[in-house]
Amino acid sequence: MYRFAHLSDCHLGAQKQAMLQELEGKAFRMAIDDALDNDIDFMIIAGDLFHSNLPNMKTVKMATRELRRVRDEGIPVYVNYGSHDYSPSHTSMIDILESAGLIENVVRPVPGRKLGLEFTEDEATGARITGLSGRSRNLEKDYYMMLDREALEVEEGFKIFVFHSAITQFKTEELADVESIDLNLFPRGFDYYAGGHVHRRSTHHEDGYGCMVFPGALFGSYARDLEDTARGEVRGYYLVDFSETIRGLEFREIMPAGFEYIEVDVDGITAREAMRKIESAIAEHDVRGRVVMLRIRGGLSSGKTSEIDSGVIRRILRERGALTVNINRHGIRPPEIEKVRVSETEIPRIEEKILREKLAGLGVRNMELKSAAGLKMASELLKRIRNERREGETREDYERRMVEDALEVLGLDMEGGDGA
């Protein structure tokens, strides 16, 4: 009996806030510790080990230290590129770590009319591993279309296919708009399909295919991941036991801190009332030592959205012992502006009022323009300008007619004076 660990989407370097950075690194260390304690023979990281192809050096130092611990135990770490740590120029930290002997990229294309793949054979267990990498903007679909599936399917032994893509047939409603690969483009007959890219864990069993597994994000790279965690999504990785076939599958929970989800509906109340409701909701939760994910939603009846003071809310939560606070206020809507309905009969009166105000402010010597005669002239000019283009009338003729009408109203003669 052999055992391997299957991780994915570690996204090291994703978090920018100091406390979340610390927890992100802690989650990775905890996963390494747990895997080593469970006597694994090898480890698979199915893409997005890093959040970018060239992460900051603090992140690299931490990841290198942890991966060296695994190597020093004589345990290989097999990886592929994810959509985040892939680089078309091959300037990626994945390549640097592979050159240092800390990891091994199992995506090894074979040149030919079709896209062939070499297998990497794990020395201790004999497991045969291959797969495809993720690409930015999900450009990997073309590679699946070109894949020489028949050649992969006839290979014998315990086989693992590592990939970093959503699968069309397994997408949930929330993943409806995410690019995906059709299951039929995957080679059949592998014992285990080590997936990545999808940030929620799931396992699938389909006829002709072995166990297809997504461990989900190890910690989370985006606020929505952390919110999912606070709402009950369990984070971690899988331990897989096998001999000639899969013998056992165990999800190992990795939680570097507690999470607390708070949601407050402020629909139909004032901004001041919303602040009081938020403070009251906070008081009902024990946030000590926890990452707090607060979501505020709803349309205010009056007041400004800025009156819901995130700084004050964050201070209250920290005073109550929260490790760190994320406030999602995208769902707050300002009060609706009441629409003014104007009847058709009121329009001339409103126009007259506006024209009178504008004429009074004119800086002209001819005071007649500010009188009733000027108002009449402006009203007539506005009426003429409203005339639409006639059927069959060219643009040039229409513009000429508008100029002539305006000159007539203003009492001007373009052909007077020097006769030009």
Helices and strands as residue ranges (DSSP letters): E 2-7, H 18-37, E 42-45, H 57-72, E 77-79, H 93-99, E 104-105, E 109-110, E 116-117, E 120-121, E 128-131, G 136-138, H 141-146, H 149-153, E 159-162, E 166-167, G 168-170, G 173-175, E 180-181, G 183-185, E 192-194, E 202-205, E 211-214, H 223-230, E 236-242, E 246-253, E 258-265, H 271-283, E 290-299, G 305-307, H 310-319, E 324-333, G 344-346, H 347-360, G 367-370, H 372-385, H 395-410
